[in-house]
């Protein structure tokens, strides 16, 4: 009999993405870190869903915006099954 090399783990990976926003539109949403960060999180989720993730199961991205990741309630949850 051969030994199995199967291993599994679960957890979260937190990314910090610095943004510098500028706008001449006069609309505050274009320079709002939470608003634009939410759009960025959705684009990242779409990209992750579109690439091969063999060996990885992705369920949900939680976006906390400018608050501290992992504490309190996220500003947005992106469900890979329902939202994408």
NUGUVO-369053 format. One record per residue: residue number from 0; residue in three letters; chain; z, x, y of N, C-alpha, C in turn. Coordinates in steps of 0.001 Angstrom, whole numbers, plus 500000, padded with zeros to 6 digits. Layout:
BEGIN
   resi   resn   chain       nz       nx       ny      caz      cax      cay       cz       cx       cy
    NUM    ALA       A        Z        X        Y        Z        X        Y        Z        X        Y
...
END
This chain:
BEGIN
   resi   resn   chain       nz       nx       ny      caz      cax      cay       cz       cx       cy
      0    UNK       A   500000   500831   498812   500000   500000   500000   500000   500873   501248
      1    UNK       A   499223   500468   502216   499215   501215   503470   500214   500603   504450
      2    UNK       A   500746   501457   505308   501685   500995   506320   500938   500268   507430
      3    UNK       A   501551   499245   507956   500976   498523   509094   501410   499213   510380
      4    UNK       A   500497   499308   511328   500802   499902   512629   500935   498845   513714
      5    UNK       A   501093   497606   513317   501169   496519   514288   502459   496604   515097
      6    UNK       A   502308   496562   516417   503444   496515   517319   503160   495470   518380
      7    UNK       A   504208   494874   518922   504052   493878   519982   505210   493982   520950
      8    UNK       A   504937   493657   522192   505980   493629   523211   505585   492602   524266
      9    UNK       A   506541   492192   525054   506255   491251   526134   507064   491654   527354
     10    UNK       A   506561   491337   528516   507258   491675   529754   506351   491450   530943
     11    UNK       A   506834   491791   532103   506067   491618   533333   505782   492965   533976
     12    UNK       A   504641   493045   534622   504251   494212   535395   504137   493757   536834
     13    UNK       A   504816   494445   537742   504786   494078   539156   503917   495069   539918
     14    UNK       A   503021   494549   540734   502148   495375   541554   502474   495140   543019
     15    UNK       A   502466   496183   543783   502614   496038   545220   501293   496432   545843
     16    UNK       A   500703   495517   546606   499408   495753   547233   499582   495655   548742
     17    UNK       A   499590   496770   549441   499721   496727   550892   498463   496111   551515
     18    UNK       A   498653   495218   552452   497532   494586   553158   497673   494816   554655
     19    UNK       A   496575   495132   555297   496537   495155   556745   495486   494121   557128
     20    UNK       A   495896   493091   557802   495006   491986   558126   494729   491946   559624
     21    UNK       A   493493   491643   559974   493141   491437   561376   492123   490303   561428
     22    UNK       A   492084   489622   562554   491173   488488   562684   490889   488230   564153
     23    UNK       A   489671   487826   564426   489294   487421   565780   489098   485914   565862
     24    UNK       A   489410   485213   564770   489187   483770   564712   490224   482985   565501
     25    UNK       A   491379   483583   565721   492464   482857   566377   493273   481992   565434
     26    UNK       A   492904   481966   564162   493633   481175   563170   494694   482053   562512
     27    UNK       A   495939   481613   562601   497035   482427   562074   496952   482607   560558
     28    UNK       A   496310   481680   559848   496230   481818   558390   495447   483063   557985
     29    UNK       A   494576   483556   558876   493793   484743   558537   494611   486023   558619
     30    UNK       A   495751   485981   559282   496628   487153   559345   497999   486887   558706
     31    UNK       A   498107   485790   557984   499346   485447   557281   499340   486147   555923
     32    UNK       A   500291   487076   555724   500329   487835   554471   500482   486940   553247
     33    UNK       A   501292   485908   553342   501493   485025   552197   500235   484212   551895
     34    UNK       A   499569   483716   552916   498328   482931   552727   497239   483799   552101
     35    UNK       A   496996   484949   552704   495928   485823   552209   496315   486473   550879
     36    UNK       A   497592   486775   550707   498059   487324   549437   497875   486333   548296
     37    UNK       A   498058   485054   548589   497851   484014   547584   496384   483972   547152
     38    UNK       A   495484   484094   548119   494042   484137   547787   493724   485376   546955
     39    UNK       A   494326   486504   547303   494112   487739   546559   494641   487610   545128
     40    UNK       A   495817   487028   544965   496387   486827   543627   495470   485958   542770
     41    UNK       A   494891   484911   543368   493982   484034   542622   492719   484800   542212
     42    UNK       A   492185   485627   543125   490988   486422   542804   491285   487415   541683
     43    UNK       A   492456   488016   541701   492847   488948   540635   492972   488207   539311
     44    UNK       A   493562   487020   539332   493690   486219   538108   492319   485868   537548
     45    UNK       A   491389   485477   538428   490027   485161   537969   489378   486389   537334
     46    UNK       A   489567   487545   537960   488986   488769   537418   489582   489100   536049
     47    UNK       A   490901   489001   535929   491547   489285   534655   491058   488351   533556
     48    UNK       A   490825   487098   533908   490340   486147   532906   488909   486477   532485
     49    UNK       A   488123   487061   533399   486717   487325   533113   486486   488591   532288
     50    UNK       A   487468   489502   532255   487282   490741   531509   487895   490612   530114
     51    UNK       A   487495   491520   529253   488044   491516   527902   489505   491934   527937
     52    UNK       A   490352   491117   527384   491771   491445   527305   492211   491476   525849
     53    UNK       A   491374   492070   525008   491691   492154   523588   493045   492818   523392
     54    UNK       A   493895   492172   522656   495227   492697   522402   496241   492309   523452
     55    UNK       A   495805   491523   524448   496733   491090   525495   496582   489591   525702
     56    UNK       A   497682   488898   525779   497669   487464   526063   498210   487272   527475
     57    UNK       A   497405   486706   528342   497811   486456   529716   498103   484969   529871
     58    UNK       A   499235   484654   530448   499633   483260   530574   499663   482800   532023
     59    UNK       A   500371   483524   532853   500583   483041   534207   500802   484219   535152
     60    UNK       A   500233   484126   536350   500539   485071   537418   501433   484347   538405
     61    UNK       A   502501   485001   538799   503415   484443   539797   503265   485268   541070
     62    UNK       A   503056   484591   542177   502887   485272   543459   504094   484990   544336
     63    UNK       A   504818   486051   544696   506011   485912   545530   505751   486179   547007
     64    UNK       A   504595   486665   547354   504313   486952   548755   505175   488082   549274
     65    UNK       A   505729   487898   550443   506494   488974   551066   507954   488988   550626
     66    UNK       A   508353   488046   549772   509725   488071   549259   509810   489058   548095
     67    UNK       A   510993   489278   547591   511201   490269   546540   510748   489707   545186
     68    UNK       A   509806   490384   544490   509334   489896   543191   510471   489693   542208
     69    UNK       A   510364   488621   541446   511327   488352   540389   512579   487631   540839
     70    UNK       A   512724   487363   542122   513902   486645   542597   513464   485333   543224
     71    UNK       A   514239   484314   543061   513893   483023   543650   512644   482421   543027
     72    UNK       A   512063   481492   543729   510861   480820   543244   509611   481466   543841
     73    UNK       A   508587   481710   543029   507349   482257   543577   506666   481244   544501
     74    UNK       A   505878   481753   545433   505129   480872   546333   503995   480166   545609
     75    UNK       A   503444   480808   544595   502324   480228   543858   502367   480695   542417
     76    UNK       A   502035   479783   541533   501895   480121   540106   500447   479840   539728
     77    UNK       A   499825   480804   539064   498445   480644   538626   498445   480653   537111
     78    UNK       A   498199   479506   536518   498206   479327   535073   496805   479645   534536
     79    UNK       A   496702   480565   533607   495393   480973   533074   494686   479848   532332
     80    UNK       A   495419   478882   531842   494806   477778   531093   494395   476638   532033
     81    UNK       A   495280   476233   532932   495020   475059   533774   494274   475388   535060
     82    UNK       A   494582   476532   535689   494081   476789   537034   492776   477576   537088
     83    UNK       A   492417   478221   535991   491216   479068   536029   490131   478522   535126
END
